[in-house]
Amino acid sequence: MTYRTGIIIFLALTAGLLGTAQDTANKGKDIFDRSLAALGGDKFLNMHYRQASGRIYSFFRDELSGLDVAKIYTEYLDSAPKEGVALRERQLLGKKGDYSFLFLPKEAWDITFRGARPMEDEKWERYMRTTQNDILYIMKVRHNEAGMTFDYVGNNVYLSRHVEIIDITDAQNQTVRVYFDHNTLYPIRQSFSWLDPVTKYRNDEETDFDKYRDIGGGVMWPFTIERSRNGYKSFQMFAANVEANGTVPPKTFDLPAGAKVLQKK
C-alpha cells in the first residue's frame, strides 16, 4: 500500500465515521422534537403554571418511610438564572396543607407552624440535580440550551413496550438517557449518573413516567412518577388531578407573612 493510498483510505474511514455520528445526532434530535410535539409542542412550552394533587410516597432502601396527601403548585420562569432553576414550586403536604416546602430558583425553605427554615444543603442539591436532569424540565426549559447534544442509541423493548432510546448531553458533559415510547413518543423512562463529591461513589438515578393525560389545552403530562436510586425505590407520586395554567392562589410562592426564620440544620 502506497502512502497516498493509505491517506485516501484514512480519509474515507474518517468521513464515514463523521457521517455516522451526524446521522445519530440527527435521529436523536428528531425523536426529541417529535416527542416535544406529542406532549403539546408550543402549548407545552408555553405552560406557565401547573398544579397537581394526589399522594406522594418516600422510601429508604425500598421500605416506605413516609406518605402524605400533597398539592403542588409549579410556576415556570421566562429565563433560567445563571445558577439555579427556572421555576418556583410550593409543595403543600397533609390534608390541611399546614406543612410545606417552598422551592425558589436559588434556595428552598422547609415551612411548618414553627417557622421557615432554609433547606439543608444535601436536600437542596438533590432537588437541583433531580430537576435539572428531569426530561420534562429539559424539554420545557433546557431544549435550546447551548452545547446540548442528542444522540440516538437505538431501539429496544422495555416492560413490553417498544422504545426509542437517546442520550441527551449538556455542555457540562452530564448525560441523561431517555426511553421514548415508540408509538406515542412520550418519555417513559430516564436515567443518569453522578459522582458523590464526598464519598466518591457513583450514584445511578432512574425515573419512570406513566399514565399520560391531557391536563388542559392539549398539554400531556404523566400522572404517575416513580424514582429510584442505586436500584432502590426512593419516591412515588400518584396524581389524582393535574391542571395546566390554572389559577394560583395569591402569595403561593412567598414565605408566610410573619413567619419566624429558623436557622438551617
ABEGO torsion letter per residue (X at the ends): XBAAAAAAAAAAAAAAAAAAAAAAAAAAAAAAAAAAAAAGEAAAAABABBBBBEBBBBBBGGBBABBBBBBBBBBBBABBBABEBBBBBBBBBEAAGABBBBBBAABBBBBBAAEBBBBBAAAAAAAAAAAAABAAAAAAAAAABBGBBBBBAEBBBBGGBBBBBBBBBBAAGBBBBBBBBAAAGBBABBBBBBBBAAAGBBBBBBBBBBGBBBAEGGBBBBABBBBBBGGBBABBBBBABBBBGBBBBBGAABBBBGBBBBBBX
